[in-house]
Every structure is written in C-alpha cells, then in structure tokens.
Amino acid sequence: MRLLLLALVLVLGTGTPGLTDPDPPRILVMGDSFMTSNGSSQQSFSHALRRGLNAFVKSTAVTGAMYVYRLPITGVVGLNITKQYRKGSWDYVVMNGGGNDLWLGCGCMRCAKRMARLISPDGTAGLIPDTVRQARAGGARVIYLGYLRSPGLGSPIEHCKDEGAALEARLRNMARRDSGVSFVSLADLVPQGDRSFHALDLIHPSPKGSAAAAARVIKLIQSLE
C-alpha cells in the first residue's frame, strides 16, 4: 500500500510532463531581417522567444523580405512575406514587415501609394491584413510586431519616423477589429542617443534589441495563456 501511495505521489505530485504541465505554445515567426538578426549567434528574436517561453518556434522570416515583391521564385522561398506562412497547428503567429517596403520601396518619401498597398487607414485592406487573415484562418492568434525607432546619431532610418508612426497607427486599427490580433509597438523602447539596442548599422537590432523585443511579446503571450 505504501508503495502504491508513493507511486501516486511521484506521478501526480511532481509535475510530471504530460499530466500536469501544459503543452508549450507552438509559434510561427514571419517577417524580415528584424526577426533574423543575430541568428548566427543564436540571439535572434526567435531564439529569445523560444527560450523565454520554452516554446516550439519555427521561423520562416527572411532577411530583406518585403510585402510588395514581384519575383516569383525568390518570393516563394520567403522574400515575399505573404508567402512565408506555413500550415500547422500554430497557437501564435508572430509577424512583422513593411519596413523594407517603405525604406527601400519609396525611401520613406512620397509613400502614400506604397502605404495604401500595405494597409488601408482603417486596417481592413491591403497586403498586411490579407496575410494576417490567412494566419487567423488557420486558427492561430496573430501578434504583429513593430520596429525599433532610430536612436538618432546619424541613423539611415532617422527620416522614416513619420512613415513608421503612420504604419503603426494603421496596424493598431487592424488589431482593434479582431480580438485574435494584437499589435506590439517598440516605439518607446530605445532611449534617444542609446546605441545599445541597435547593431553597428543603427538599423537592425543588436542582441540586446532582439531580446528586448522578444520580452514584450513573451509578456503578452504569458498574459494570454
């Protein structure tokens, strides 16, 4: 009898995986070089997300990826963000994108047409909402991640502030229309003049920046679980 009780304590009282522990979340990460930066040292956004949540994380993000991308072959392999989604039993799809379209596509100047192709002012139409709806149709909750802001100091993206703010306003409107979509802004993450969140190019995140961005998404997911 004592042996039976001991066995029950070991099985039920020690958090045996599969009996008392919840399954780790399954997460698909999509987007551009913001997601892939620092991957060679396993300090990318996806790596930080995996460690912080003990989650299964698959990334299809590709450096240089855009939404407005016309080349079919390289688009299929991920340079077109609209084609990065993979079917699966995802709990969350975390995505970003749009920065390359505005910075490279129109130089963050006279971008009204490009912005409209990405997302309408009310957040209902465009390539970004269409991609989000595809992920939502698979049953996942979508978390859309914004970008780090320029720290100043001669950053090449310093002049993109207005376009970045306009894009985020539209993304917020998109998220308000669907309780299964969240928008996570990084606009207030980088103190003015602080280089530590960015790589040497002052565009991409440093390991610290990737970890800080992941921490905001981790906090949100933990609040939802």
C-alpha positions as CSV (number, residue, x, y, z in Angstrom):
1,M,0.0,0.0,0.0
2,R,2.8,2.4,0.9
3,L,4.5,1.6,-2.4
4,L,1.2,2.4,-4.3
5,L,0.9,5.7,-2.4
6,L,4.5,6.6,-3.1
7,A,4.0,5.9,-6.8
8,L,0.9,8.1,-6.9
9,V,2.8,11.0,-5.2
10,L,5.6,10.7,-7.8
11,V,3.3,10.7,-10.7
12,L,0.7,13.2,-9.6
13,G,2.6,15.4,-7.2
14,T,5.8,16.3,-9.0
15,G,4.5,18.0,-12.2
16,T,5.2,15.0,-14.5
17,P,5.2,16.3,-18.1
18,G,2.0,15.4,-19.9
19,L,0.0,15.1,-16.7
20,T,0.1,18.5,-15.0
21,D,2.2,20.7,-17.2
22,P,0.5,22.5,-20.1
23,D,1.8,21.9,-23.6
24,P,4.3,24.5,-24.7
25,P,2.9,27.0,-27.2
26,R,3.6,26.4,-30.9
27,I,4.7,29.6,-32.6
28,L,5.4,30.6,-36.2
29,V,7.6,33.6,-36.8
30,M,7.3,35.5,-40.1
31,G,8.9,38.7,-41.4
32,D,12.2,40.4,-42.3
33,S,15.7,40.9,-41.0
34,F,14.4,42.3,-37.7
35,M,13.4,38.7,-36.9
36,T,16.6,37.1,-38.3
37,S,19.2,39.5,-37.0
38,N,21.7,37.8,-34.6
39,G,20.7,34.4,-35.7
40,S,24.2,33.2,-36.3
41,S,24.9,33.6,-32.5
42,Q,21.5,32.1,-31.6
43,Q,20.5,35.5,-30.2
44,S,17.8,36.4,-32.7
45,F,14.2,37.4,-31.8
46,S,13.1,33.8,-32.5
47,H,15.8,32.3,-30.2
48,A,14.9,34.7,-27.4
49,L,11.2,33.8,-27.9
50,R,11.9,30.1,-27.7
51,R,14.0,30.4,-24.6
52,G,11.6,32.8,-22.8
53,L,8.5,30.6,-23.3
54,N,10.1,27.1,-23.6
55,A,8.1,27.1,-26.8
56,F,8.3,25.3,-30.2
57,V,9.2,28.1,-32.5
58,K,9.6,27.8,-36.3
59,S,10.8,30.9,-38.2
60,T,10.2,31.5,-41.9
61,A,11.4,35.1,-41.7
62,V,14.0,36.1,-44.4
63,T,16.4,39.0,-44.4
64,G,15.3,41.6,-47.0
65,A,11.8,40.3,-47.2
66,M,9.0,42.6,-48.4
67,Y,5.3,42.5,-48.9
68,V,5.4,44.1,-52.4
69,Y,7.7,41.6,-54.1
70,R,7.2,40.5,-57.7
71,L,9.9,37.9,-58.4
72,P,8.1,34.5,-58.3
73,I,10.9,32.1,-57.4
74,T,12.7,34.0,-54.7
75,G,9.3,35.2,-53.5
76,V,8.2,31.6,-52.8
77,V,11.3,30.9,-50.7
78,G,10.4,33.8,-48.4
79,L,11.4,37.1,-49.8
80,N,7.7,37.8,-50.2
81,I,6.3,37.9,-46.7
82,T,2.8,37.0,-48.0
83,K,4.2,33.6,-48.9
84,Q,6.0,32.8,-45.6
85,Y,3.0,31.3,-43.9
86,R,3.2,27.6,-43.3
87,K,0.1,25.5,-42.4
88,G,0.3,23.9,-39.0
89,S,-1.3,23.7,-35.6
90,W,0.1,27.1,-34.5
91,D,-1.1,28.7,-31.3
92,Y,0.5,32.0,-32.3
93,V,1.9,33.6,-35.5
94,V,4.2,36.4,-34.7
95,M,5.0,38.6,-37.7
96,N,6.4,41.9,-38.8
97,G,7.1,43.6,-42.0
98,G,6.6,46.7,-44.1
99,G,9.8,48.5,-43.2
100,N,11.7,47.3,-46.3
101,D,8.7,48.3,-48.5
102,L,8.8,51.8,-47.2
103,W,12.5,52.3,-46.8
104,L,13.7,50.5,-49.9
105,G,10.5,50.9,-52.0
106,C,10.0,54.6,-51.7
107,G,12.8,55.9,-49.5
108,C,10.3,56.9,-46.8
109,M,9.3,59.8,-49.0
110,R,6.1,60.1,-51.0
111,C,5.0,56.7,-49.8
112,A,1.2,57.2,-49.9
113,K,0.6,54.6,-52.6
114,R,3.0,52.1,-51.2
115,M,1.5,52.5,-47.7
116,A,-2.0,52.0,-49.2
117,R,-0.9,48.8,-50.8
118,L,0.4,47.6,-47.4
119,I,-2.6,48.6,-45.3
120,S,-5.5,50.9,-45.5
121,P,-6.0,53.7,-42.9
122,D,-8.7,51.7,-41.1
123,G,-6.6,48.5,-41.2
124,T,-9.1,46.4,-43.2
125,A,-7.5,46.1,-46.6
126,G,-4.0,45.6,-48.1
127,L,-1.3,43.0,-48.2
128,I,-0.7,43.1,-44.4
129,P,-4.3,42.5,-43.4
130,D,-4.6,39.8,-46.0
131,T,-1.6,38.0,-44.6
132,V,-2.9,38.3,-41.1
133,R,-6.3,36.9,-42.1
134,Q,-4.5,33.9,-43.7
135,A,-2.8,33.1,-40.4
136,R,-6.1,33.7,-38.5
137,A,-7.9,31.3,-40.8
138,G,-5.6,28.6,-39.6
139,G,-6.7,29.1,-36.0
140,A,-3.8,31.0,-34.7
141,R,-3.7,34.2,-32.7
142,V,-1.6,36.8,-34.5
143,I,0.8,39.2,-32.9
144,Y,2.1,41.9,-35.2
145,L,5.4,43.4,-34.0
146,G,6.5,47.0,-34.8
147,Y,10.1,48.2,-35.3
148,L,12.7,49.8,-33.1
149,R,12.9,53.5,-33.6
150,S,16.1,55.3,-34.6
151,P,18.3,56.3,-31.7
152,G,19.4,59.4,-33.8
153,L,23.2,59.6,-34.1
154,G,23.0,59.7,-37.9
155,S,20.9,56.6,-38.4
156,P,20.0,55.9,-42.0
157,I,16.3,55.5,-40.9
158,E,16.2,58.7,-39.0
159,H,14.0,60.3,-41.7
160,C,11.5,57.4,-41.6
161,K,9.9,58.4,-38.3
162,D,6.7,59.8,-39.8
163,E,6.1,56.8,-42.1
164,G,6.8,54.5,-39.1
165,A,4.2,56.2,-37.0
166,A,1.7,56.2,-39.8
167,L,2.2,52.5,-40.4
168,E,1.8,51.7,-36.7
169,A,-1.4,53.7,-36.5
170,R,-2.9,51.6,-39.2
171,L,-1.7,48.4,-37.6
172,R,-3.3,49.4,-34.3
173,N,-6.6,49.9,-36.2
174,M,-6.2,46.4,-37.7
175,A,-5.7,44.9,-34.3
176,R,-8.7,46.7,-32.8
177,R,-11.0,45.0,-35.3
178,D,-10.1,41.4,-34.3
179,S,-9.8,40.2,-30.7
180,G,-7.4,37.5,-32.1
181,V,-4.9,40.0,-33.3
182,S,-2.5,42.1,-31.1
183,F,-0.1,44.8,-32.1
184,V,3.1,45.2,-30.1
185,S,4.8,48.5,-30.5
186,L,8.5,49.1,-29.9
187,A,8.3,52.8,-30.5
188,D,9.2,53.7,-26.9
189,L,11.9,51.0,-26.4
190,V,15.1,52.9,-27.5
191,P,16.1,56.0,-25.5
192,Q,17.4,58.8,-27.7
193,G,21.1,58.5,-28.2
194,D,21.3,54.9,-26.9
195,R,23.2,52.8,-29.4
196,S,23.0,49.5,-27.4
197,F,19.6,48.3,-28.9
198,H,20.9,48.5,-32.5
199,A,23.7,46.9,-34.5
200,L,26.5,49.0,-35.8
201,D,24.4,50.0,-38.8
202,L,21.9,51.7,-36.5
203,I,19.1,49.9,-38.4
204,H,19.0,46.3,-37.3
205,P,18.7,45.2,-33.7
206,S,21.6,44.2,-31.5
207,P,21.3,41.0,-29.4
208,K,20.0,43.3,-26.7
209,G,17.4,44.8,-29.1
210,S,16.3,41.4,-30.2
211,A,15.9,40.2,-26.6
212,A,14.1,43.3,-25.6
213,A,11.6,43.0,-28.4
214,A,11.0,39.3,-27.6
215,A,10.5,40.2,-24.0
216,R,7.5,42.3,-24.9
217,V,5.9,39.5,-27.0
218,I,6.7,37.0,-24.2
219,K,4.9,39.2,-21.7
220,L,1.9,39.4,-23.9
221,I,1.7,35.7,-24.6
222,Q,2.1,34.9,-20.9
223,S,-0.9,37.2,-20.2
224,L,-2.9,35.3,-22.9
225,E,-2.1,31.8,-21.8
